[in-house]
Amino acid sequence: MAEGHSIDHELAVKAVASSVHDAIATRHGLRGGNTSQVTGDGKVGSEWTLSYEGAPDFSWRVDRSDASGVLWTCTQGPGDSVGHHGGIRI
């Protein structure tokens, strides 16, 4: 992972905060908006594994999941994806 590089995206959505959280913090939400092949339970300290037909799997450790947001760290994936962070602020 390249040190010192960061990118943030901000998207404004009209939705109930709990719905936004559920879209990225639950198996049902991830299956609905990302890939249907999702394993994990979303508990802090556990991992999500997202599988894509014909492409490498990605695994993400859940570092934070609460009403204020979600933070993940990539633990498995192609290239230099391991160690990168992703998440949302609500």
PyMOL commands that place a pseudoatom at each C-alpha (Angstrom):
pseudoatom trace, name=CA, resn=MET, resi=1, chain=A, elem=C, hetatm=0, pos=[0.000, 0.000, 0.000]
pseudoatom trace, name=CA, resn=ALA, resi=2, chain=A, elem=C, hetatm=0, pos=[1.325, 3.425, -0.903]
pseudoatom trace, name=CA, resn=GLU, resi=3, chain=A, elem=C, hetatm=0, pos=[1.932, 5.519, 2.174]
pseudoatom trace, name=CA, resn=GLY, resi=4, chain=A, elem=C, hetatm=0, pos=[0.475, 8.982, 2.478]
pseudoatom trace, name=CA, resn=HIS, resi=5, chain=A, elem=C, hetatm=0, pos=[-2.172, 8.636, -0.219]
pseudoatom trace, name=CA, resn=SER, resi=6, chain=A, elem=C, hetatm=0, pos=[-5.819, 9.048, 0.580]
pseudoatom trace, name=CA, resn=ILE, resi=7, chain=A, elem=C, hetatm=0, pos=[-9.027, 9.678, -1.279]
pseudoatom trace, name=CA, resn=ASP, resi=8, chain=A, elem=C, hetatm=0, pos=[-12.394, 10.612, 0.170]
pseudoatom trace, name=CA, resn=HIS, resi=9, chain=A, elem=C, hetatm=0, pos=[-15.675, 10.775, -1.666]
pseudoatom trace, name=CA, resn=GLU, resi=10, chain=A, elem=C, hetatm=0, pos=[-18.736, 12.528, -0.330]
pseudoatom trace, name=CA, resn=LEU, resi=11, chain=A, elem=C, hetatm=0, pos=[-22.194, 11.625, -1.558]
pseudoatom trace, name=CA, resn=ALA, resi=12, chain=A, elem=C, hetatm=0, pos=[-25.390, 13.246, -0.353]
pseudoatom trace, name=CA, resn=VAL, resi=13, chain=A, elem=C, hetatm=0, pos=[-28.313, 10.842, -0.185]
pseudoatom trace, name=CA, resn=LYS, resi=14, chain=A, elem=C, hetatm=0, pos=[-31.899, 11.280, 0.889]
pseudoatom trace, name=CA, resn=ALA, resi=15, chain=A, elem=C, hetatm=0, pos=[-32.389, 8.291, 3.142]
pseudoatom trace, name=CA, resn=VAL, resi=16, chain=A, elem=C, hetatm=0, pos=[-32.969, 7.371, 6.743]
pseudoatom trace, name=CA, resn=ALA, resi=17, chain=A, elem=C, hetatm=0, pos=[-29.575, 7.016, 8.472]
pseudoatom trace, name=CA, resn=SER, resi=18, chain=A, elem=C, hetatm=0, pos=[-30.348, 3.490, 9.659]
pseudoatom trace, name=CA, resn=SER, resi=19, chain=A, elem=C, hetatm=0, pos=[-31.078, 2.430, 6.052]
pseudoatom trace, name=CA, resn=VAL, resi=20, chain=A, elem=C, hetatm=0, pos=[-27.701, 3.774, 4.911]
pseudoatom trace, name=CA, resn=HIS, resi=21, chain=A, elem=C, hetatm=0, pos=[-25.989, 1.898, 7.747]
pseudoatom trace, name=CA, resn=ASP, resi=22, chain=A, elem=C, hetatm=0, pos=[-27.848, -1.334, 6.940]
pseudoatom trace, name=CA, resn=ALA, resi=23, chain=A, elem=C, hetatm=0, pos=[-26.843, -1.114, 3.267]
pseudoatom trace, name=CA, resn=ILE, resi=24, chain=A, elem=C, hetatm=0, pos=[-23.155, -1.503, 4.130]
pseudoatom trace, name=CA, resn=ALA, resi=25, chain=A, elem=C, hetatm=0, pos=[-23.253, -3.185, 7.542]
pseudoatom trace, name=CA, resn=THR, resi=26, chain=A, elem=C, hetatm=0, pos=[-25.567, -6.166, 6.957]
pseudoatom trace, name=CA, resn=ARG, resi=27, chain=A, elem=C, hetatm=0, pos=[-25.358, -9.234, 4.748]
pseudoatom trace, name=CA, resn=HIS, resi=28, chain=A, elem=C, hetatm=0, pos=[-28.755, -8.405, 3.247]
pseudoatom trace, name=CA, resn=GLY, resi=29, chain=A, elem=C, hetatm=0, pos=[-27.670, -4.855, 2.419]
pseudoatom trace, name=CA, resn=LEU, resi=30, chain=A, elem=C, hetatm=0, pos=[-24.372, -5.903, 0.856]
pseudoatom trace, name=CA, resn=ARG, resi=31, chain=A, elem=C, hetatm=0, pos=[-26.078, -8.596, -1.194]
pseudoatom trace, name=CA, resn=GLY, resi=32, chain=A, elem=C, hetatm=0, pos=[-28.574, -6.048, -2.469]
pseudoatom trace, name=CA, resn=GLY, resi=33, chain=A, elem=C, hetatm=0, pos=[-26.085, -3.403, -3.534]
pseudoatom trace, name=CA, resn=ASN, resi=34, chain=A, elem=C, hetatm=0, pos=[-22.747, -5.123, -4.064]
pseudoatom trace, name=CA, resn=THR, resi=35, chain=A, elem=C, hetatm=0, pos=[-22.610, -8.859, -4.766]
pseudoatom trace, name=CA, resn=SER, resi=36, chain=A, elem=C, hetatm=0, pos=[-24.921, -11.728, -3.934]
pseudoatom trace, name=CA, resn=GLN, resi=37, chain=A, elem=C, hetatm=0, pos=[-21.939, -13.762, -2.711]
pseudoatom trace, name=CA, resn=VAL, resi=38, chain=A, elem=C, hetatm=0, pos=[-21.308, -12.364, 0.767]
pseudoatom trace, name=CA, resn=THR, resi=39, chain=A, elem=C, hetatm=0, pos=[-20.199, -14.217, 3.905]
pseudoatom trace, name=CA, resn=GLY, resi=40, chain=A, elem=C, hetatm=0, pos=[-19.751, -12.806, 7.389]
pseudoatom trace, name=CA, resn=ASP, resi=41, chain=A, elem=C, hetatm=0, pos=[-21.899, -11.375, 10.159]
pseudoatom trace, name=CA, resn=GLY, resi=42, chain=A, elem=C, hetatm=0, pos=[-20.775, -7.732, 10.328]
pseudoatom trace, name=CA, resn=LYS, resi=43, chain=A, elem=C, hetatm=0, pos=[-19.726, -7.792, 13.975]
pseudoatom trace, name=CA, resn=VAL, resi=44, chain=A, elem=C, hetatm=0, pos=[-16.777, -5.590, 14.923]
pseudoatom trace, name=CA, resn=GLY, resi=45, chain=A, elem=C, hetatm=0, pos=[-13.613, -7.695, 14.653]
pseudoatom trace, name=CA, resn=SER, resi=46, chain=A, elem=C, hetatm=0, pos=[-15.137, -10.152, 12.179]
pseudoatom trace, name=CA, resn=GLU, resi=47, chain=A, elem=C, hetatm=0, pos=[-14.646, -10.187, 8.414]
pseudoatom trace, name=CA, resn=TRP, resi=48, chain=A, elem=C, hetatm=0, pos=[-16.866, -9.831, 5.391]
pseudoatom trace, name=CA, resn=THR, resi=49, chain=A, elem=C, hetatm=0, pos=[-15.820, -11.796, 2.306]
pseudoatom trace, name=CA, resn=LEU, resi=50, chain=A, elem=C, hetatm=0, pos=[-17.241, -10.555, -0.977]
pseudoatom trace, name=CA, resn=SER, resi=51, chain=A, elem=C, hetatm=0, pos=[-16.906, -12.911, -3.947]
pseudoatom trace, name=CA, resn=TYR, resi=52, chain=A, elem=C, hetatm=0, pos=[-17.339, -11.983, -7.588]
pseudoatom trace, name=CA, resn=GLU, resi=53, chain=A, elem=C, hetatm=0, pos=[-17.729, -14.427, -10.474]
pseudoatom trace, name=CA, resn=GLY, resi=54, chain=A, elem=C, hetatm=0, pos=[-14.478, -14.590, -12.433]
pseudoatom trace, name=CA, resn=ALA, resi=55, chain=A, elem=C, hetatm=0, pos=[-12.701, -12.103, -10.145]
pseudoatom trace, name=CA, resn=PRO, resi=56, chain=A, elem=C, hetatm=0, pos=[-10.677, -12.257, -6.919]
pseudoatom trace, name=CA, resn=ASP, resi=57, chain=A, elem=C, hetatm=0, pos=[-12.419, -12.315, -3.539]
pseudoatom trace, name=CA, resn=PHE, resi=58, chain=A, elem=C, hetatm=0, pos=[-12.124, -9.364, -1.189]
pseudoatom trace, name=CA, resn=SER, resi=59, chain=A, elem=C, hetatm=0, pos=[-12.137, -9.741, 2.598]
pseudoatom trace, name=CA, resn=TRP, resi=60, chain=A, elem=C, hetatm=0, pos=[-12.712, -6.774, 4.887]
pseudoatom trace, name=CA, resn=ARG, resi=61, chain=A, elem=C, hetatm=0, pos=[-12.244, -6.662, 8.672]
pseudoatom trace, name=CA, resn=VAL, resi=62, chain=A, elem=C, hetatm=0, pos=[-15.007, -4.702, 10.398]
pseudoatom trace, name=CA, resn=ASP, resi=63, chain=A, elem=C, hetatm=0, pos=[-13.219, -2.115, 12.552]
pseudoatom trace, name=CA, resn=ARG, resi=64, chain=A, elem=C, hetatm=0, pos=[-16.278, -0.036, 13.417]
pseudoatom trace, name=CA, resn=SER, resi=65, chain=A, elem=C, hetatm=0, pos=[-20.026, -0.388, 12.930]
pseudoatom trace, name=CA, resn=ASP, resi=66, chain=A, elem=C, hetatm=0, pos=[-22.388, 1.910, 14.783]
pseudoatom trace, name=CA, resn=ALA, resi=67, chain=A, elem=C, hetatm=0, pos=[-24.998, 4.603, 14.196]
pseudoatom trace, name=CA, resn=SER, resi=68, chain=A, elem=C, hetatm=0, pos=[-22.241, 7.125, 13.283]
pseudoatom trace, name=CA, resn=GLY, resi=69, chain=A, elem=C, hetatm=0, pos=[-20.638, 5.011, 10.586]
pseudoatom trace, name=CA, resn=VAL, resi=70, chain=A, elem=C, hetatm=0, pos=[-18.808, 1.924, 9.394]
pseudoatom trace, name=CA, resn=LEU, resi=71, chain=A, elem=C, hetatm=0, pos=[-15.068, 1.392, 8.889]
pseudoatom trace, name=CA, resn=TRP, resi=72, chain=A, elem=C, hetatm=0, pos=[-13.457, -1.605, 7.211]
pseudoatom trace, name=CA, resn=THR, resi=73, chain=A, elem=C, hetatm=0, pos=[-9.849, -2.644, 6.534]
pseudoatom trace, name=CA, resn=CYS, resi=74, chain=A, elem=C, hetatm=0, pos=[-9.065, -4.858, 3.541]
pseudoatom trace, name=CA, resn=THR, resi=75, chain=A, elem=C, hetatm=0, pos=[-7.362, -8.123, 4.606]
pseudoatom trace, name=CA, resn=GLN, resi=76, chain=A, elem=C, hetatm=0, pos=[-7.516, -10.000, 1.280]
pseudoatom trace, name=CA, resn=GLY, resi=77, chain=A, elem=C, hetatm=0, pos=[-7.686, -8.784, -2.287]
pseudoatom trace, name=CA, resn=PRO, resi=78, chain=A, elem=C, hetatm=0, pos=[-5.729, -8.275, -5.476]
pseudoatom trace, name=CA, resn=GLY, resi=79, chain=A, elem=C, hetatm=0, pos=[-2.804, -5.935, -6.008]
pseudoatom trace, name=CA, resn=ASP, resi=80, chain=A, elem=C, hetatm=0, pos=[-2.119, -3.501, -3.189]
pseudoatom trace, name=CA, resn=SER, resi=81, chain=A, elem=C, hetatm=0, pos=[-5.684, -3.513, -1.817]
pseudoatom trace, name=CA, resn=VAL, resi=82, chain=A, elem=C, hetatm=0, pos=[-4.704, -5.192, 1.487]
pseudoatom trace, name=CA, resn=GLY, resi=83, chain=A, elem=C, hetatm=0, pos=[-4.430, -2.597, 4.237]
pseudoatom trace, name=CA, resn=HIS, resi=84, chain=A, elem=C, hetatm=0, pos=[-6.686, -0.041, 2.560]
pseudoatom trace, name=CA, resn=HIS, resi=85, chain=A, elem=C, hetatm=0, pos=[-9.666, 1.320, 4.498]
pseudoatom trace, name=CA, resn=GLY, resi=86, chain=A, elem=C, hetatm=0, pos=[-13.226, 1.888, 3.397]
pseudoatom trace, name=CA, resn=GLY, resi=87, chain=A, elem=C, hetatm=0, pos=[-16.384, 2.970, 5.087]
pseudoatom trace, name=CA, resn=ILE, resi=88, chain=A, elem=C, hetatm=0, pos=[-19.086, 5.532, 5.562]
pseudoatom trace, name=CA, resn=ARG, resi=89, chain=A, elem=C, hetatm=0, pos=[-19.836, 8.388, 7.955]
pseudoatom trace, name=CA, resn=ILE, resi=90, chain=A, elem=C, hetatm=0, pos=[-23.475, 8.899, 8.748]
for i in range(1, 90): cmd.bond("trace and resi %d" % i, "trace and resi %d" % (i + 1))
show_as sticks, trace
zoom trace
